[in-house]
């Protein structure tokens, strides 16, 4: 049995106290992964951005809003977990300055200056101090693996799960998994619950230490 830390859902990058940048991540894949892991006897802690799905009751859920909050919560849980599955889609950019209150509409253009957020999974992998494994997701147009190869190096992950942007808010998905040597480990398409069961078993056979 493993203690799994699972990141899930989108995050928000606030422009002012009312408006924010985000994405269409629904949390469905993370919910399916959590259910699959629990069914295999693992413990699951989910650090989740705002979603409308309900996670399994057996999972421990830590709600967050921003990428900074997701990173802080995940770092707090990292020492007690055996591995991390980063299924979240945190905002990659945020405004350089958040405006207090609400920016008034004046009928003119509004320019935003954005800065990159801290990479959650890369930071977790860099902070690891024991034999932990890391699995990242890469949402790429056409499920192109080439950018995923760059990500697996930058994020220092053991496996990367590549899927197409059509997976956002969908009930079905198709994934291809690659390891750190860029070798294809396997692929699966179908409903998100079916793919999640396959993925958990793949992680068990590939990354779990005897």
C-alpha positions as CSV (number, residue, x, y, z in Angstrom):
1,X,0.0,0.0,0.0
2,X,1.3,3.5,-0.9
3,X,0.5,6.9,0.4
4,X,-0.2,8.9,-2.8
5,X,-0.3,12.7,-3.1
6,X,-2.6,13.7,-5.9
7,X,-2.9,17.3,-7.3
8,X,-6.1,18.0,-9.0
9,X,-8.2,20.6,-10.9
10,X,-7.3,24.1,-12.0
11,X,-6.0,27.0,-10.0
12,X,-6.9,30.7,-10.2
13,X,-4.6,33.7,-10.9
14,X,-6.4,36.7,-9.6
15,X,-6.3,40.0,-11.5
16,X,-8.3,41.8,-8.9
17,X,-10.6,40.6,-6.1
18,X,-13.3,39.7,-8.6
19,X,-11.6,38.6,-11.8
20,X,-9.1,35.8,-12.4
21,X,-7.3,33.7,-15.0
22,X,-8.0,30.0,-15.0
23,X,-8.5,27.0,-17.3
24,X,-11.1,24.3,-18.0
25,X,-9.7,21.5,-15.9
26,X,-12.7,19.7,-14.4
27,X,-11.0,17.4,-11.9
28,X,-12.7,14.3,-13.5
29,X,-9.4,12.6,-14.2
30,X,-8.1,13.2,-10.7
31,X,-11.3,11.9,-9.2
32,X,-11.0,8.7,-11.3
33,X,-7.4,8.3,-10.3
34,X,-8.2,8.7,-6.7
35,X,-11.0,6.1,-6.9
36,X,-8.7,3.7,-8.7
37,X,-5.9,4.1,-6.2
38,X,-8.3,3.7,-3.3
39,X,-9.8,0.5,-4.8
40,X,-6.2,-0.9,-4.9
41,X,-5.8,-0.3,-1.2
42,X,-3.7,2.9,-1.4
43,X,-4.1,6.0,0.8
44,X,-4.9,9.2,-1.2
45,X,-4.5,12.9,-0.3
46,X,-5.9,15.3,-2.9
47,X,-4.7,18.9,-3.1
48,X,-7.4,20.3,-5.4
49,X,-8.2,23.6,-7.0
50,X,-11.9,24.7,-7.3
51,X,-13.9,22.0,-9.1
52,X,-17.6,20.9,-9.2
53,X,-16.9,17.1,-9.0
54,X,-17.1,15.2,-5.7
55,X,-14.0,13.3,-4.7
56,X,-14.2,9.8,-3.1
57,X,-15.1,10.1,0.6
58,X,-12.2,7.9,1.6
59,X,-9.7,10.4,0.2
60,X,-8.4,13.3,2.2
61,X,-9.1,16.5,0.3
62,X,-7.2,19.8,0.8
63,X,-8.9,22.6,-1.1
64,X,-6.8,25.5,-2.6
65,X,-7.4,28.3,-5.0
66,X,-4.1,29.6,-6.4
67,X,-1.0,27.9,-7.7
68,X,1.0,29.3,-4.7
69,X,-1.5,27.7,-2.3
70,X,-1.4,24.4,-4.2
71,X,2.4,24.3,-4.0
72,X,2.4,25.2,-0.3
73,X,-0.2,22.5,0.6
74,X,1.7,19.9,-1.5
75,X,5.0,20.7,0.1
76,X,3.5,20.3,3.5
77,X,2.2,16.8,2.5
78,X,5.3,15.7,0.6
79,X,7.4,14.3,3.5
80,X,4.7,11.7,4.4
81,X,3.9,10.4,0.9
82,X,5.4,7.7,-1.2
83,X,4.7,9.2,-4.5
84,X,3.0,12.1,-6.3
85,X,0.6,12.1,-9.3
86,X,0.3,15.6,-10.7
87,X,-3.0,15.6,-12.5
88,X,-3.8,19.3,-11.7
89,X,-3.6,22.0,-14.3
90,X,-2.3,24.9,-12.3
91,X,-2.0,28.3,-13.9
92,X,1.4,28.8,-15.5
93,X,1.2,32.6,-15.4
94,X,-0.2,35.1,-13.0
95,X,-0.5,39.0,-13.0
96,X,2.7,40.7,-11.8
97,X,0.4,42.8,-9.5
98,X,-3.0,42.0,-8.1
99,X,-5.3,45.0,-7.8
100,X,-7.2,45.4,-4.6
101,X,-11.0,45.7,-5.0
102,X,-12.3,45.7,-8.6
103,X,-10.7,47.4,-11.6
104,X,-13.4,49.7,-13.1
105,X,-14.5,49.3,-16.7
106,X,-13.6,52.6,-18.5
107,X,-14.2,51.6,-22.1
108,X,-10.5,51.4,-22.9
109,X,-8.0,48.6,-23.3
110,X,-6.6,46.9,-20.2
111,X,-3.1,45.5,-20.4
112,X,-1.9,42.7,-18.1
113,X,1.7,41.9,-17.4
114,X,2.1,38.3,-16.5
115,X,4.9,36.4,-14.8
116,X,5.4,32.6,-14.6
117,X,4.2,30.8,-11.5
118,X,6.4,28.4,-9.6
119,X,6.2,24.9,-11.2
120,X,4.4,22.7,-8.6
121,X,5.6,19.2,-9.7
122,X,9.1,20.3,-10.5
123,X,9.5,21.9,-7.1
124,X,8.1,18.9,-5.3
125,X,10.5,16.6,-7.2
126,X,13.5,18.9,-6.4
127,X,12.6,18.9,-2.7
128,X,12.3,15.1,-2.4
129,X,14.6,13.7,0.2
130,X,13.7,10.0,0.1
131,X,12.8,7.3,-2.4
132,X,9.7,8.9,-3.8
133,X,8.3,8.6,-7.3
134,X,6.7,11.4,-9.4
135,X,4.2,11.2,-12.2
136,X,3.3,14.3,-14.2
137,X,0.6,15.0,-16.8
138,X,1.3,16.9,-20.0
139,X,-1.7,18.3,-21.9
140,X,-0.4,18.9,-25.4
141,X,-2.3,19.7,-28.7
142,X,-2.4,16.5,-30.7
143,X,-0.8,14.7,-27.7
144,X,2.6,15.6,-29.1
145,X,5.3,13.9,-27.0
146,X,8.2,16.2,-27.9
147,X,7.3,18.9,-25.4
148,X,6.5,16.2,-22.9
149,X,10.1,15.0,-23.2
150,X,11.2,18.5,-22.3
151,X,8.8,18.6,-19.4
152,X,9.9,15.2,-17.9
153,X,13.5,16.5,-17.8
154,X,12.6,19.9,-16.4
155,X,10.2,18.4,-13.8
156,X,12.5,15.5,-12.9
157,X,9.6,13.0,-13.0
158,X,9.7,9.3,-13.4
159,X,6.8,9.1,-15.8
160,X,4.8,11.6,-17.9
161,X,1.3,11.0,-19.0
162,X,0.5,12.8,-22.4
163,X,-3.0,13.6,-23.5
164,X,-4.7,15.9,-25.9
165,X,-6.4,19.2,-25.0
166,X,-9.7,17.5,-25.9
167,X,-9.5,15.7,-22.6
168,X,-10.5,19.0,-20.8
169,X,-14.0,18.7,-19.3
170,X,-14.5,15.4,-21.3
171,X,-15.6,12.1,-19.8
172,X,-13.3,10.1,-22.0
173,X,-9.6,10.4,-22.7
174,X,-6.6,8.8,-24.5
175,X,-3.2,8.8,-22.8
176,X,0.4,7.7,-23.7
177,X,2.9,7.2,-21.0
178,X,6.7,7.8,-21.4
179,X,9.6,7.3,-18.9
180,X,12.7,9.4,-18.3
181,X,14.5,7.8,-21.2
182,X,11.7,8.9,-23.5
183,X,10.6,5.3,-24.1
184,X,6.9,4.7,-24.5
185,X,5.7,2.7,-21.5
186,X,2.1,2.2,-22.7
187,X,-1.1,3.8,-23.9
188,X,-4.8,3.6,-23.1
189,X,-8.0,5.2,-24.3
190,X,-11.5,5.0,-22.9
191,X,-13.5,6.5,-20.1
192,X,-11.5,8.3,-17.5
193,X,-12.3,5.7,-14.8
194,X,-11.1,2.9,-17.1
195,X,-7.9,4.8,-18.0
196,X,-7.3,5.6,-14.3
197,X,-7.4,2.0,-13.3
198,X,-5.0,1.1,-16.1
199,X,-2.7,4.0,-15.0
200,X,-2.6,3.0,-11.4
201,X,-1.7,-0.5,-12.3
202,X,1.0,0.7,-14.6
203,X,2.5,2.9,-11.9
204,X,2.4,0.0,-9.5
205,X,4.3,-2.3,-11.9
206,X,6.7,0.4,-13.0
207,X,7.6,2.5,-10.0
208,X,6.7,0.7,-6.8
209,X,9.8,-0.6,-5.0
210,X,9.8,-4.2,-3.6
